[in-house]
Amino acid sequence: MNIIKTILKLAAGLIIGASAGMIFVTLGIVIFTDMSFDTFLHKLATINISDGITGGAIGVLSAIIAVPLLVLIHEGGHIVCGLISGYRFVSFRIFNMTLIKDNGRLRIKRYAIAGTGGQCLLTPPDKPDDKVPVILYNSGGVLANLLALIAALAILLTVELKTFVHEFILIFIFIDIIFIIINGVPMKVGGISNDAMNVLSLSRNKLARRGFIMQLRANALIQEGIRPKDMPREWFIDTGAVNYKDALEFSMDMMRASRLLDMMQWEEAYRLFDEFYRHKSEIIPIYAKEVECELLFTSLVTGRIEQARELFTDELKKYITQYQSMMSSKPRVLCAVALFMEHDRAKALSIYESVQRHSDDYLMQGEVLSDLDIMKTILNDNTAEDCVASLA
């Protein structure tokens, strides 16, 4: 059955790719040459099936090459503009492959965030929040895509190209235009604010600006192996009323809750995540899932087992499974599930030992150190074992 599904998906992809390729070529020829639409249709009618299939295959291949190339250009634009603004390189991700600087050398690790094809992370210059430049860094991706579009149009209009190169350039241009629209017109994609939306928010909202800067600084330190509890306390000050609808503002509240977790202040962390969970419909999807995971964990370690059972749905299990090889917090949740819900200490210990063996593979090294310490604590905590025994 899986093989049949794979074949059907491949066939559908080829059909869609061929259709898209034909549309792109048609539009490109009509727009960028002196051939009329009627003349093009007449020539199209004389093409045999094999030529059509070849053209479709070239279209699919062109799209496969153009998309990652444009992601690379987009994220490269963020890097260049960030460095110009005084930021320091932290990591560079395309799909789930992340390039990081580790002890002076470059390494590749796996990491992904739903709803994003790539991500460039730099750490801001050491300046007061209102002095940190944020506009150019966030605009860099769209600027790079615009430059790529201008270059591609110049090549298309001034250079005589072979047919397959011509088709690739056309598809590259149209996909690049889509990139520019998706990132350059303020909107939310998959619940996540795009670059243009971030620029607007950062220029108008001081709390969002602080959230953006604190998030970048914290992520940089976590990747370098610093735990949240060891970061400056002033980064985690309660800002008052929580704005769940603004992801940049809400990131500061998530950081505060994560620090409580790292400090193993279970009850305080539980209360925060429980409050966040009540507003999950207002939170961007990725944060909502993270809140569910941490509410599940804190419910378990505070003895709220029935609430944990209600939270541990098939949908949440799927999310945890999807990210458990990239985020050490997910095995930590599963360790607690095994220990408190399934009463299987051997399984919990096996999860802990697996994370310990593969700890260097995770991108967020500070998070790994925290999660290993937390798992070790709940495994060795007599109070936790007594709680399990009383519920058995």
C-alpha positions in Angstrom: 0.0 0.0 0.0 2.8 2.4 0.9 4.5 1.7 -2.5 1.3 2.4 -4.3 0.9 5.7 -2.5 4.5 6.7 -3.3 3.9 5.9 -7.0 0.7 7.9 -7.0 2.4 10.9 -5.3 5.2 10.7 -7.8 2.8 10.5 -10.8 0.8 13.4 -9.4 4.0 15.4 -8.9 5.1 14.8 -12.5 1.7 15.8 -13.9 1.6 18.9 -11.8 5.2 19.7 -12.6 4.6 19.2 -16.3 1.5 21.4 -16.2 3.3 24.1 -14.2 6.3 23.9 -16.5 4.0 24.4 -19.6 2.3 27.4 -17.9 5.6 29.0 -17.0 7.0 28.5 -20.5 3.8 29.8 -22.1 3.7 32.9 -20.0 7.4 33.5 -20.4 7.4 33.2 -24.1 4.4 35.5 -24.5 5.8 38.1 -22.0 9.5 38.1 -22.9 9.4 37.4 -26.7 7.6 38.9 -29.7 5.7 35.7 -30.3 1.9 36.1 -30.1 -0.2 33.7 -28.0 -2.0 32.4 -31.2 1.4 31.6 -32.9 2.6 29.9 -29.7 -0.6 27.7 -29.6 -0.1 26.8 -33.3 3.5 25.7 -32.6 2.3 23.9 -29.5 -0.2 21.8 -31.5 2.7 20.5 -33.7 4.7 19.2 -30.7 4.7 15.4 -30.3 4.0 13.6 -27.0 7.6 12.7 -26.3 8.7 16.4 -26.6 5.9 17.3 -24.3 7.0 14.7 -21.7 10.6 15.9 -22.0 9.5 19.5 -21.5 7.5 18.5 -18.4 10.5 16.6 -17.0 12.7 19.6 -17.5 10.1 21.7 -15.7 10.0 19.4 -12.7 13.8 19.2 -12.6 14.1 23.0 -12.9 11.7 23.5 -9.9 13.6 20.9 -7.8 16.8 22.8 -8.4 15.3 26.3 -8.2 13.6 26.0 -4.8 16.6 25.1 -2.7 18.7 27.5 -4.6 16.3 30.3 -3.9 16.1 29.3 -0.2 19.9 29.5 -0.1 19.8 33.0 -1.8 17.1 34.2 0.6 18.9 33.0 3.8 22.2 34.2 2.4 20.6 37.7 2.1 19.8 37.6 5.8 23.3 36.6 6.7 24.9 39.4 4.6 22.6 42.1 5.9 22.9 40.8 9.4 26.7 40.9 9.3 26.6 44.4 7.8 24.4 45.4 10.8 27.0 44.1 13.3 25.4 40.7 14.1 27.5 37.6 14.7 26.9 34.3 12.8 25.3 31.5 14.8 23.7 29.1 12.3 22.4 28.7 8.8 19.6 26.2 8.0 18.1 25.0 4.7 15.2 22.6 5.2 16.5 20.3 8.0 20.3 20.7 7.5 21.8 23.3 9.7 25.3 24.8 9.4 26.7 25.9 12.7 30.0 27.3 14.1 31.2 24.9 16.8 34.5 25.7 18.7 35.8 27.6 15.7 34.9 25.1 13.1 31.8 24.6 10.9 29.6 21.6 11.4 26.3 20.3 10.0 23.5 19.2 12.3 19.8 18.3 11.7 17.1 20.7 12.9 13.8 21.8 11.4 10.8 24.0 12.3 7.4 23.4 10.8 6.4 26.1 8.3 9.9 27.2 7.4 12.1 26.1 4.5 15.2 27.8 6.0 16.4 30.0 8.7 19.4 32.2 9.3 20.3 32.9 13.0 22.7 35.6 14.0 23.2 37.1 17.5 22.7 40.9 17.8 25.5 43.3 18.6 26.0 44.1 22.3 23.9 47.3 22.4 20.8 48.5 24.2 17.6 47.1 22.6 16.6 50.4 21.0 20.0 50.7 19.4 20.1 47.2 17.8 19.4 47.4 14.1 16.6 45.0 13.1 15.1 46.2 9.8 18.0 45.5 7.4 18.6 42.0 8.9 14.9 41.1 8.5 14.7 42.6 5.0 17.9 40.9 3.7 16.1 37.8 2.4 13.7 39.7 0.2 16.4 42.0 -1.0 18.5 39.0 -2.1 15.5 37.5 -3.9 14.9 40.9 -5.7 18.6 41.0 -6.8 18.3 37.4 -8.0 15.1 38.3 -10.0 16.8 41.3 -11.7 19.9 39.1 -12.6 17.7 36.3 -14.0 15.6 38.8 -16.0 18.8 40.4 -17.4 20.1 37.0 -18.5 16.8 36.1 -20.1 16.5 39.3 -22.0 20.1 39.7 -23.2 21.6 36.2 -23.6 20.6 33.6 -26.2 19.9 30.5 -24.3 19.4 26.8 -25.1 15.8 25.6 -24.7 16.3 23.8 -21.4 18.3 26.7 -19.9 15.6 29.1 -21.0 12.9 27.0 -19.3 15.0 26.8 -16.1 15.4 30.6 -16.0 11.7 31.1 -16.6 10.8 28.7 -13.8 13.4 30.3 -11.5 11.9 33.7 -12.2 8.4 32.7 -11.4 9.3 30.8 -8.2 11.5 33.7 -7.1 8.5 36.0 -7.6 6.5 33.7 -5.3 9.3 33.9 -2.8 9.2 37.7 -2.9 5.4 37.8 -2.5 5.4 35.3 0.4 8.2 37.0 2.2 7.8 40.6 1.1 4.0 41.1 1.6 3.1 41.2 5.3 1.3 38.0 6.1 1.5 34.8 8.3 2.6 31.6 6.6 1.6 28.5 8.5 0.8 30.8 11.4 4.3 32.2 11.4 4.9 35.9 10.6 7.0 36.4 7.4 9.8 38.8 7.1 7.7 41.8 6.1 5.3 41.2 9.0 8.3 41.0 11.4 9.6 44.3 10.0 6.3 46.0 10.6 6.0 44.6 14.1 9.6 45.4 15.1 9.3 49.0 13.9 6.0 49.6 15.8 6.2 47.4 18.9 8.9 47.8 21.6 8.0 44.6 23.3 8.1 42.6 20.1 11.5 44.2 19.3 12.8 43.1 22.8 11.3 39.6 22.2 13.1 39.3 18.9 16.4 40.4 20.3 16.2 38.3 23.5 15.2 35.3 21.4 18.2 35.6 19.1 20.6 36.1 22.1 19.1 33.2 24.0 19.2 30.9 21.0 22.8 31.7 20.3 23.8 30.9 23.9 21.7 27.7 23.9 23.5 26.5 20.8 26.8 27.2 22.5 25.8 25.0 25.4 24.5 27.6 27.9 21.4 26.5 29.9 18.5 29.0 30.4 19.0 29.0 34.2 22.5 30.3 33.6 21.5 33.2 31.4 21.0 36.8 32.7 18.0 36.9 35.0 16.8 40.2 33.5 16.1 38.5 30.2 13.3 36.6 31.8 11.4 39.3 33.7 7.6 39.1 33.6 6.4 41.7 31.1 2.9 41.8 32.5 -0.2 40.9 30.4 0.6 38.2 27.9 0.0 39.0 24.2 -0.7 35.5 22.9 -1.3 36.7 19.3 2.1 38.3 18.9 4.7 35.5 18.5 7.6 37.8 19.2 6.1 39.1 22.4 4.9 35.6 23.5 8.4 34.3 22.9 9.5 36.1 26.1 6.8 34.3 28.1 7.9 31.0 26.7 11.5 31.8 27.6 10.4 32.5 31.2 8.5 29.2 31.4 11.5 27.3 29.9 13.8 28.8 32.5 11.5 27.7 35.3 11.6 24.2 33.8 15.4 24.3 33.7 15.5 25.4 37.4 13.1 22.4 38.1 10.5 24.7 39.6 7.8 22.3 38.5 4.7 23.9 40.1 5.5 27.4 38.9 6.3 26.1 35.4 3.0 24.1 35.4 0.9 27.1 36.3 2.4 29.1 33.4 2.0 26.4 30.8 -1.5 25.6 32.0 -2.4 29.3 31.6 -0.8 29.3 28.1 -2.7 26.2 27.1 -6.0 28.0 27.9 -5.1 30.4 25.1 -3.7 27.9 22.6 -6.1 29.0 19.9 -4.5 32.4 20.0 -0.9 31.1 19.8 1.0 30.2 16.6 0.8 26.5 15.9 4.5 25.7 16.7 4.3 27.4 20.1 0.9 25.8 20.8 2.4 22.3 20.3 5.4 23.2 22.5 3.0 24.4 25.2 1.1 21.1 25.0 4.4 19.1 25.3 5.5 21.1 28.4 2.1 21.0 30.0 2.1 17.3 29.6 5.6 17.1 31.2 4.8 19.4 34.1 1.5 17.6 34.7 3.4 14.3 35.0 6.1 15.6 37.3 3.6 17.3 39.6 1.4 14.2 39.9 -1.5 15.4 37.6 -1.6 12.0 35.8 -5.2 12.2 34.6 -4.6 15.6 33.0 -1.5 14.2 31.4 -3.5 11.2 29.9 -5.9 13.7 28.3 -3.1 15.7 26.8 -1.2 12.7 25.4 -3.3 12.4 22.2 -2.3 10.7 19.0 -1.8 14.1 17.4 0.7 15.1 20.1 2.4 11.7 20.0 2.9 12.3 16.2 4.4 15.8 16.9 6.8 14.4 19.5 7.9 11.6 17.3 8.5 14.0 14.4 10.9 16.1 16.4 12.4 13.7 18.9 15.6 13.2 16.9 16.2 17.0 16.6 14.9 18.3 20.0 16.1 16.7 23.2 13.0 18.1 25.0 10.9 15.5 23.2 12.7 12.4 24.6 12.6 14.2 28.0 8.8 14.2 27.7 8.7 10.6 26.6 11.0 9.7 29.6 8.4 11.3 31.9 5.6 9.4 30.2 7.4 6.1 30.6 8.2 6.8 34.3 5.0 8.3 35.5 2.2 7.2 33.2 3.5 3.8 32.0 5.4 2.9 35.2 8.2 1.6 33.1 11.5 2.7 34.7 13.6 0.6 32.3 12.1 2.3 29.3 12.6 5.7 30.9 16.2 4.9 31.7 16.7 3.7 28.1 15.4 7.0 26.7 17.8 8.9 29.0 20.8 6.8 27.9 19.9 7.2 24.2 19.9 11.0 24.5 23.1 10.8 26.5 24.8 8.8 23.7 23.6 11.1 21.0 23.9 14.4 22.9 26.5 15.8 20.5 24.1 15.4 17.5 21.6 17.9 18.8 21.8 21.5 17.7 20.6 23.1 20.9 23.4 22.0 23.3 22.2 24.0 26.3 18.8 22.4 25.9 20.5 18.9 25.9 22.4 19.6 29.1 19.2 20.8 30.7 17.1 17.9 29.5 19.7 15.3 30.6 19.9 16.9 34.0 16.1 16.9 34.3 15.7 13.3 33.2 18.5 12.2 35.6 16.7 14.0 38.4 13.3 12.5 37.9 14.9 9.1 37.5 16.8 9.4 40.8 14.2 11.3 42.7 12.7 9.1 45.5 9.7 11.4 45.6 9.0 10.7 42.0 9.3 7.0 42.5 7.0 7.2 45.6 4.5 9.0 43.4 4.6 6.3 40.8 4.3 3.6 43.4 1.2 5.2 45.0 -0.5 5.4 41.6 0.3 1.8 40.6 
